[in-house]
Amino acid sequence: MEGFLMMKKKNRHFQILKLIDSVKAQSQQELLDELAKLDIHISQSTLSKDLKELGIIKMRGKNGKFRFLQTKERDAFHTGVMLKKELLDFFRESTVVGNLLVIRTVQGNASGVSKFLDEIGWPEIVGTLASVDTVLAITRTPDDAKAAMDKLQEMLTSK
């Protein structure tokens, strides 16, 4: 049961992060309403805890309206959790070609994997490019590409 609850929390965190990026919610109630549309029903206090854990703050924008923002100090753990979720849900295969790591995903999901690879900040990866179903992770050397692929494989197989 504990594992199931942790997966629910990870999924909820993942959805909150996606909403913060895509919806211009001005209040926690608006976020709760958006989560409910995704069939995620939680209390305001749970949302408040989730926002704190994810490093999300509420700030007034230039237009005077409030919005939610992720702080740059967000723990790498959460980025890793989100990357792992993306990989578990959408990963198809990967291969190394020279100093490039080519990652195939389910159609329409490469940009999410690419985003989290950029955010996690692995030193082997210089940057990423994404199409509809392919992520190209650029590294300095073939050894770096292999090391990055090993890290991806470890994420996919670890519990």
C-alpha positions as CSV (number, residue, x, y, z in Angstrom):
1,M,0.0,0.0,0.0
2,E,2.9,2.4,0.8
3,G,4.3,2.0,-2.7
4,F,0.9,2.7,-4.2
5,L,0.6,5.9,-2.1
6,M,4.1,7.0,-3.2
7,M,3.2,6.5,-6.8
8,K,0.1,8.5,-6.3
9,K,2.1,11.3,-4.8
10,K,4.7,11.2,-7.6
11,N,2.0,11.3,-10.2
12,R,0.3,14.2,-8.4
13,H,3.6,16.1,-8.2
14,F,4.2,15.4,-11.9
15,Q,0.7,16.8,-12.7
16,I,1.2,19.9,-10.5
17,L,4.5,20.7,-12.3
18,K,2.8,20.3,-15.7
19,L,0.0,22.6,-14.6
20,I,2.4,25.2,-13.2
21,D,4.0,25.3,-16.6
22,S,0.8,25.4,-18.7
23,V,-2.0,27.0,-16.6
24,K,-1.9,30.5,-15.3
25,A,-3.6,29.7,-12.0
26,Q,-3.7,32.6,-9.6
27,S,-4.8,30.7,-6.5
28,Q,-4.5,27.3,-4.9
29,Q,-8.3,26.9,-5.5
30,E,-7.7,27.3,-9.2
31,L,-5.0,24.6,-9.0
32,L,-7.3,22.3,-7.1
33,D,-9.9,22.8,-9.8
34,E,-7.5,22.0,-12.5
35,L,-6.3,18.9,-10.6
36,A,-9.9,17.8,-10.2
37,K,-10.3,17.9,-14.0
38,L,-7.5,15.3,-14.1
39,D,-9.3,13.2,-11.5
40,I,-6.9,14.2,-8.7
41,H,-8.9,15.1,-5.7
42,I,-6.9,16.5,-2.7
43,S,-7.3,18.9,0.1
44,Q,-6.0,22.5,0.1
45,S,-3.5,21.5,2.9
46,T,-2.2,18.6,0.8
47,L,-1.7,20.9,-2.2
48,S,0.0,23.4,0.1
49,K,2.5,20.7,1.2
50,D,3.0,19.6,-2.3
51,L,3.8,23.1,-3.5
52,K,6.3,23.5,-0.7
53,E,8.0,20.1,-1.5
54,L,8.3,21.1,-5.1
55,G,9.7,24.5,-4.4
56,I,6.8,26.3,-6.0
57,I,6.1,29.9,-4.8
58,K,3.3,32.4,-5.5
59,M,4.5,35.8,-6.9
60,R,2.9,38.8,-8.3
61,G,3.6,39.2,-12.0
62,K,4.3,42.4,-13.9
63,N,0.6,42.7,-14.7
64,G,-0.2,42.7,-11.0
65,K,-1.8,39.2,-11.1
66,F,-0.5,36.4,-9.0
67,R,1.0,33.3,-10.5
68,F,2.9,30.2,-9.3
69,L,6.6,29.8,-10.1
70,Q,9.1,27.1,-9.5
71,T,12.2,28.3,-7.6
72,K,15.6,27.6,-9.1
73,E,16.6,25.9,-5.8
74,R,14.2,23.0,-6.5
75,D,15.7,19.9,-5.2
76,A,17.3,17.7,-7.9
77,F,15.5,14.8,-6.3
78,H,12.2,16.0,-7.6
79,T,13.6,16.5,-11.1
80,G,14.9,13.0,-10.9
81,V,11.5,11.7,-9.9
82,M,9.8,13.5,-12.8
83,L,12.4,12.3,-15.3
84,K,11.9,8.7,-14.0
85,K,8.2,9.0,-14.4
86,E,8.5,10.3,-17.9
87,L,10.9,7.5,-18.8
88,L,8.7,4.8,-17.2
89,D,5.7,6.1,-19.0
90,F,7.1,7.0,-22.4
91,F,10.5,5.4,-23.0
92,R,10.9,3.1,-26.0
93,E,14.6,2.6,-26.6
94,S,17.9,4.4,-26.6
95,T,21.2,4.1,-28.5
96,V,24.5,5.8,-28.6
97,V,25.8,7.3,-31.9
98,G,29.2,8.9,-31.4
99,N,28.8,11.6,-28.8
100,L,25.0,11.6,-29.1
101,L,22.5,9.7,-27.1
102,V,19.3,9.0,-29.1
103,I,16.2,8.3,-27.0
104,R,13.0,7.2,-28.6
105,T,9.7,7.9,-26.8
106,V,6.0,7.3,-27.3
107,Q,4.7,9.7,-29.9
108,G,4.3,13.2,-28.5
109,N,6.3,12.8,-25.4
110,A,9.9,13.6,-26.3
111,S,9.7,17.2,-25.2
112,G,8.9,16.2,-21.6
113,V,11.8,13.8,-21.4
114,S,14.1,16.4,-23.0
115,K,12.9,19.1,-20.5
116,F,13.7,16.9,-17.4
117,L,17.1,15.8,-18.9
118,D,18.0,19.5,-19.2
119,E,16.8,20.3,-15.7
120,I,18.5,17.3,-13.9
121,G,21.9,18.7,-15.0
122,W,23.9,15.6,-15.6
123,P,27.4,16.8,-16.4
124,E,27.7,14.3,-19.3
125,I,24.8,16.1,-21.2
126,V,25.6,19.4,-22.8
127,G,22.1,20.0,-24.1
128,T,19.1,18.3,-25.7
129,L,16.9,18.6,-28.7
130,A,13.4,17.0,-29.0
131,S,11.1,16.1,-31.9
132,V,7.8,14.4,-31.5
133,D,9.2,11.1,-30.5
134,T,12.9,11.4,-30.3
135,V,15.3,13.2,-27.9
136,L,18.8,13.9,-29.0
137,A,21.1,14.3,-25.9
138,I,24.4,16.0,-26.9
139,T,27.5,15.1,-25.0
140,R,31.2,16.0,-25.3
141,T,32.5,12.5,-25.9
142,P,31.3,9.0,-26.8
143,D,32.2,7.9,-23.3
144,D,29.9,10.7,-21.9
145,A,27.1,9.5,-24.1
146,K,27.5,5.9,-22.9
147,A,27.6,7.1,-19.2
148,A,24.4,9.1,-19.8
149,M,22.7,6.0,-21.3
150,D,23.8,3.9,-18.4
151,K,22.2,6.5,-16.0
152,L,19.0,6.3,-18.0
153,Q,19.0,2.5,-17.9
154,E,19.7,2.6,-14.1
155,M,16.7,4.9,-13.7
156,L,14.5,2.5,-15.7
157,T,15.5,-0.5,-13.7
158,S,15.7,0.9,-10.2
159,K,12.8,0.8,-7.8
